[in-house]
Amino acid sequence: MIGRLRGEIVYKQAPRLMVDVNGVGYELDAPMSTFYDLPEPGQPVTLFTHLAIRDDAHILYGFARDSERSMFRALLKVSGVGAKVALAILSGMSTDQFAQAIQTDDTAALVRLPGIGKKTAERLIVEMRDRLDKLDIVAPVASVNVSASQVVTPTANPANEAADALVALGYKPQEALRMVRSVNAEGLSSEAIIRAALKAAAN
């Protein structure tokens, strides 16, 4: 089991990134909560990881905080919630916000996330309430060297990258475009656009 990686960022395009560890490139999927804290390519990073083994692939997931990984693993145990939905939950709200939604039976907040219908929201509330007590949802941030720039590189197309990332997180293409267009994206990085779009969608 791969539990943690320490290396340099090779590239990052939400929700996927690559980390070079002593010459070996590890591809990972990560929630936006982790992407917001990632340094620029070429900079060192340490991530907590979860390895999912399927018949057709081995998929590695990366998290800036151990509390996020713990939440991800707990979500995978909920009937009807797979890795894609779990990433969407962690991308759309913090672990504290999710815990509050569970504890207050706030199905409305949950159904605003992609892939979450009313029945799934109700199931999450029932199955996650007891598990939250066992999760350290206020764990300290991992050594992730927070220095993500808000400045767009000349060759980047941050609006398109943001829309692609939202689609990868489970939003429909038209909905993702609408969310991106609702943000004043001028001068922002794709991560900043996604953050603003998800914040607006949660309100």
Summary of the structure (lengths in Angstrom):
residues: 203
radius of gyration: 16.4
end to end distance: 38.5
largest distance: 48.2
contacts: 648
relative contact order: 0.15
helix: 43%
strand: 19%
